[in-house]
Amino acid sequence: MIGSPISFEDYPQRALQNKEEGYVSVEVSVSADGAPLSCEVTESAGHSALDEVTCRRLMKARFEPARGPDGVAISGIFHTAVGWSMPSPGVVPDNRVLVPLAALPKGYVQATSTFLSFDATGSLATCEIRASSGSKAFDEIACDLLRKQMKITPPHALKNAPAAGYRYIPVAALPTSKR
């Protein structure tokens, strides 16, 4: 998936009012040109509003198509889970991972944007830097930290079989020194 088509602003009002939360696992069929063809909920959050908005938003996403052994783009299936949770009062949810550091690393200008892939057991398989923090050292710290600490509940494919999953996670430095 190219970018994240789902943000807190997509939380359905009805679900917010009813304090509905949960994870929605989906299977998206993707064409060889990266367009979503269909989206099917494979594991419901237990709240139809959350299930519906997840597929509605993913059907507007763009995908990097799968590639065959010859490198030619082919259609494929994308599995993921989207977590919906209520914010604390007065706080806008943010899925950033914060790394406490005594000082900002040289060159650091922004959070590192990572693309993570997980295997069917929920273990981190790969960590790719999609947008650098400006500091190569911090980017490496970000992926090292995620490799050591990240594990997810794997999404489920059709017939409830565990499937691989993907996440975009920003990792930001949190300076701890007081001046």
Secondary structure, 3 states (H helix, E strand, C coil): CECCCCCHHHCCHHHHHCCCCEEEEEEEEECCCCCEEEEEEEECCCCHHHHHHHHHHHCCCECCCEECCCCCEECEEEEEEEEECCCCCCCCCCCCEEEEECCCCCCCCCCEEEEEEECCCCEEEEEEEEECCCCHHHHHHHHHHHHHHCECCCCECHHHCECCEEEEEEEEEEECCCC
